[in-house]
Amino acid sequence: MMVLENGSVAAQIRRPLFSFGVISDVQYADIPDGRSFLGVPRYYQHSILVLQRAVQKWNYMCNLSFAINFGDIVDGFCPKEESLNAVEKMAAEFERFNGPVYHMIGNHCLYNLPREKLLPILKIPSHDGFAYYHFSPTPDYRFIVLDAYDISAIGWPEDHPNKAKALEFLKEKNPNEDKNSPNGLSGFERRYLMFNGAVGKEQLEWLDHALQDATKSNQNVIICCHLPLHPGACSPAALLWNYEEVLDVIHRYKCVKACIAGHDHKGGHAVDSLGVHHRVLEAALECPPGTDAFGYIDVYDDRISLVGTDRMKSTDMLFSS
């Protein structure tokens, strides 16, 4: 009998309630390879091959109920005249999966297309341009997808109030002329960058009501957000601006078992003070040719188990209660 590193064999003995595929930060662009501002290599053309292999693997397994893309489908360096075709091309690759695919928006998505064009292509349920929603694959589980760029300097029309709020917020929090620069910011203040965003008041109220309803329905909840929600799982510069407000809502209830995110390409995992798992997924974009970063998650009544491929680390997440 194979034993997991932490000694648990339960996840291998029992059949999961359901399973689903995961991938994040594909950031495809038909341009030469480059590097991040930290100097990490980025493989813009290879990333579509990572996605294609992910879909092939998911379809071969025949037991995945759905797949979730955690944002940034196309890179911001994609030439703007190619943005629409690139997003449609990548959406079509996801459509090759033999099941539903749930998307969320990331900053690179919004560099390419405004919300009114992006959301229909990705089939994201929307109201007034907002991109938060929830779904229940089984009566016992609810997935809540947050819009991390609700309050954001990118993606909204110039005269939108949420863009004005974001610009005013950045002016107050970040002294640099380049609002994507963390120079002079220390610790968790380094999250006050233009490529991040916040969850607005209405969305926070919606989240609270959704968690109330999930509690009444005896559902376990998995929260999905492009931006990480806990500093223990990511670099400070990758955090949601108002992660503390979101955690405050989450921690009012015992139903939330895990928060899964992208954005911080190296990935990470932490368990917060109330036992909620925070797993940041490794990026498909940073896979050298011939390597991969995707996976699937087996869901049980007392845990979820991420089975990663290659650069995506497998993670067994046991619920605290």
C-alpha positions in Angstrom: 0.0 0.0 0.0 1.4 3.4 -1.0 1.5 5.9 1.9 1.5 9.6 1.4 4.3 11.7 2.8 2.2 12.7 5.8 1.4 9.1 6.5 -2.2 9.3 5.4 -3.7 6.5 3.3 -7.3 7.5 3.6 -7.4 9.5 0.4 -6.1 6.5 -1.5 -8.5 4.0 0.0 -11.8 5.9 -0.3 -13.4 7.0 -3.5 -13.8 10.8 -3.8 -17.2 12.4 -3.9 -16.1 14.1 -7.1 -12.9 15.4 -8.7 -12.1 18.4 -10.8 -9.2 19.8 -12.9 -7.1 22.9 -12.0 -4.7 25.1 -13.8 -3.6 28.7 -13.4 -1.7 31.6 -15.1 -1.3 30.1 -18.5 -0.6 33.6 -19.9 -0.2 32.6 -23.5 1.1 35.0 -26.1 2.6 34.4 -29.5 5.8 36.2 -28.7 9.4 35.2 -27.8 10.1 33.9 -24.3 10.8 36.6 -21.7 11.3 37.1 -18.0 9.3 38.5 -15.1 10.4 41.7 -13.4 12.2 39.4 -10.9 14.1 37.7 -13.7 12.1 34.4 -13.7 11.9 32.9 -17.2 8.5 32.9 -18.9 7.6 30.6 -21.7 4.7 32.4 -23.5 4.3 30.1 -26.5 4.9 26.9 -24.6 2.1 27.6 -22.1 -0.6 26.7 -24.6 1.0 23.2 -24.8 0.8 22.9 -21.1 -2.9 23.7 -21.3 -3.4 21.2 -24.1 -1.7 18.4 -22.2 -3.8 19.3 -19.1 -7.0 19.0 -21.1 -5.8 15.7 -22.7 -5.0 14.3 -19.2 -8.3 15.4 -17.7 -10.3 13.9 -20.6 -8.3 10.7 -20.4 -9.2 10.3 -16.7 -12.9 10.3 -17.6 -13.9 11.0 -14.0 -13.5 14.8 -13.6 -16.8 16.6 -13.1 -15.5 20.0 -14.2 -12.3 22.1 -14.4 -11.4 25.5 -13.0 -9.0 28.0 -14.6 -7.7 30.4 -11.9 -7.2 33.3 -14.2 -4.7 35.0 -16.5 -5.5 33.1 -19.7 -3.4 35.4 -21.9 -0.4 37.5 -21.1 -0.3 41.3 -20.9 2.5 41.4 -23.4 0.3 39.9 -26.0 0.1 42.5 -28.9 -3.2 44.4 -28.4 -4.3 43.8 -32.0 -4.1 40.1 -31.2 -5.8 40.1 -27.8 -9.3 39.2 -28.9 -8.0 36.3 -31.1 -5.7 35.1 -28.4 -8.4 35.0 -25.7 -10.8 33.2 -28.1 -8.1 30.8 -29.0 -7.3 29.9 -25.4 -11.0 29.7 -24.5 -11.4 27.2 -27.3 -8.6 25.1 -25.9 -10.5 24.9 -22.6 -13.7 24.0 -24.5 -12.0 20.8 -25.6 -12.4 19.5 -22.0 -15.4 17.0 -21.8 -17.2 18.9 -19.1 -17.9 22.4 -17.7 -15.0 24.8 -17.3 -15.3 27.6 -14.7 -13.1 30.7 -15.3 -12.2 33.7 -13.2 -10.5 36.9 -14.3 -6.9 37.9 -13.5 -5.0 41.1 -14.2 -3.5 39.8 -17.4 -7.0 39.0 -18.7 -7.9 42.7 -18.1 -4.8 44.0 -19.8 -6.1 42.4 -23.0 -9.8 43.0 -23.0 -12.4 45.0 -21.1 -14.9 43.2 -19.0 -17.7 43.5 -21.5 -15.8 41.6 -24.1 -13.9 39.2 -21.8 -16.7 37.8 -19.6 -18.9 36.5 -22.5 -16.0 34.7 -24.1 -15.2 33.0 -20.8 -18.9 32.4 -20.1 -18.5 34.0 -16.7 -21.9 34.7 -15.1 -22.0 38.5 -14.8 -24.2 41.3 -13.5 -23.2 44.9 -14.4 -19.8 43.7 -15.4 -18.9 42.0 -12.1 -17.5 38.5 -12.2 -18.3 36.8 -8.9 -20.6 33.8 -8.7 -21.1 30.4 -7.1 -22.0 26.9 -8.1 -22.7 23.6 -6.4 -21.5 20.4 -8.1 -23.1 18.3 -5.4 -25.6 19.1 -2.6 -22.7 18.9 0.0 -20.3 21.4 -1.7 -20.4 24.9 -2.9 -17.7 26.7 -4.8 -17.6 30.5 -4.5 -15.6 32.4 -7.2 -14.6 35.9 -6.2 -13.9 38.9 -8.4 -10.5 40.0 -7.2 -10.6 43.1 -9.5 -13.9 44.4 -8.3 -12.1 47.5 -7.1 -9.4 47.9 -9.7 -7.5 50.4 -11.8 -7.7 48.0 -14.8 -10.6 46.5 -16.7 -13.2 49.1 -16.0 -14.2 52.1 -18.2 -12.3 55.3 -17.4 -15.4 56.8 -15.8 -16.4 53.8 -13.7 -16.6 54.5 -10.0 -14.6 51.4 -9.0 -11.7 52.5 -11.1 -11.8 55.9 -9.4 -11.9 54.2 -6.0 -8.9 52.1 -7.0 -6.8 55.0 -8.2 -7.6 57.0 -5.1 -6.6 54.0 -2.9 -3.3 53.6 -4.8 -2.6 57.3 -4.5 -3.0 57.0 -0.7 -1.1 53.7 -0.2 1.7 53.8 -2.9 4.0 56.8 -3.1 5.6 55.8 -6.4 4.7 57.4 -9.7 4.7 53.8 -11.1 1.9 52.2 -9.1 3.2 48.8 -10.0 6.4 49.5 -8.2 6.8 48.4 -4.5 9.8 50.7 -3.9 9.5 52.2 -0.4 6.8 49.8 0.7 7.6 47.2 3.4 6.1 44.0 4.5 2.4 43.4 3.6 2.2 47.0 2.3 3.9 45.7 -0.8 0.5 44.4 -2.0 -0.6 48.0 -2.8 0.2 47.6 -6.5 -1.8 48.4 -9.6 -1.7 44.7 -10.8 -3.7 43.7 -7.7 -7.2 44.7 -6.6 -9.9 44.5 -3.9 -13.3 42.9 -3.2 -15.8 45.7 -2.9 -18.5 46.3 -0.2 -21.4 44.8 -2.2 -19.3 41.7 -3.1 -18.4 41.3 0.6 -22.1 41.4 1.5 -22.8 38.9 -1.2 -20.1 36.6 0.1 -21.5 36.8 3.7 -25.0 35.9 2.5 -23.6 33.0 0.4 -21.7 31.6 3.4 -24.8 32.0 5.6 -26.8 30.0 3.0 -24.1 27.4 2.7 -24.1 27.0 6.5 -27.8 26.5 6.6 -27.5 23.9 3.8 -24.7 22.0 5.6 -22.4 22.6 2.7 -18.6 22.7 2.7 -17.2 25.7 0.8 -14.2 26.1 -1.5 -13.4 29.7 -2.3 -11.6 30.4 -5.6 -9.9 33.7 -6.3 -7.2 34.8 -8.7 -5.5 36.8 -5.9 -4.3 34.9 -2.8 -6.1 35.6 0.5 -3.5 34.7 3.1 0.0 36.1 3.5 1.4 32.7 4.6 0.7 31.2 1.2 2.3 33.8 -1.1 4.6 36.8 -1.5 3.3 40.0 0.0 3.2 41.7 -3.4 0.7 39.1 -4.6 -2.0 39.6 -2.0 -5.5 40.9 -2.4 -5.5 44.6 -1.2 -8.3 43.9 1.4 -7.5 40.2 2.2 -8.1 40.9 5.9 -11.7 42.0 5.2 -12.4 38.9 3.1 -10.8 36.6 5.8 -13.0 38.4 8.4 -16.1 37.3 6.5 -14.8 33.8 5.9 -13.9 33.3 9.5 -17.4 34.1 10.7 -18.4 30.6 9.5 -17.1 27.1 9.8 -18.2 26.0 6.3 -15.1 27.3 4.4 -12.5 24.6 4.1 -10.1 25.9 1.5 -9.2 29.0 -0.5 -7.5 28.3 -3.8 -5.7 31.0 -5.9 -3.2 31.8 -8.6 -1.2 34.9 -9.4 1.9 34.2 -7.3 3.6 31.9 -9.9 5.8 30.0 -7.5 2.8 28.6 -5.6 2.3 28.1 -1.9 0.3 26.6 0.9 -0.6 27.7 4.4 -3.2 26.8 7.0 -4.7 29.9 8.8 -5.5 30.3 12.5 -9.0 28.8 12.1 -7.8 25.8 10.0 -8.7 27.0 6.5 -6.3 25.8 3.9 -4.9 28.4 1.4 -3.3 26.9 -1.7 -1.8 29.0 -4.4 -1.3 27.1 -7.6 2.0 27.0 -9.6 1.9 28.8 -12.9 1.7 27.1 -16.3 3.5 30.0 -17.8 6.8 29.3 -16.0 7.1 25.7 -17.2 10.2 25.2 -19.4 9.5 23.2 -22.6 8.6 19.6 -21.8 7.4 20.4 -18.3 3.9 21.0 -16.9 2.0 22.6 -14.1 -1.6 21.4 -13.7 -3.5 18.9 -11.7 -6.8 17.7 -10.4 -8.4 17.7 -6.9 -10.1 14.8 -5.3 -12.9 15.9 -3.0 -13.9 14.0 0.1 -16.2 14.9 3.0 -13.2 15.5 5.3 -10.4 16.7 2.9 -9.4 17.7 -0.5 -6.3 16.3 -2.2 -4.6 18.1 -5.0 -2.7 15.7 -7.3 -0.2 17.8 -9.2 1.6 17.1 -12.4 5.3 17.9 -12.6 5.8 21.4 -11.3 2.5 21.6 -9.5 3.0 20.1 -6.1 0.6 17.6 -4.7 -1.1 18.7 -1.5 -3.3 16.8 0.9 -5.6 19.3 2.8 -7.3 17.7 5.8 -10.2 19.7 7.2 -9.9 20.9 10.8 -13.6 20.3 11.6 
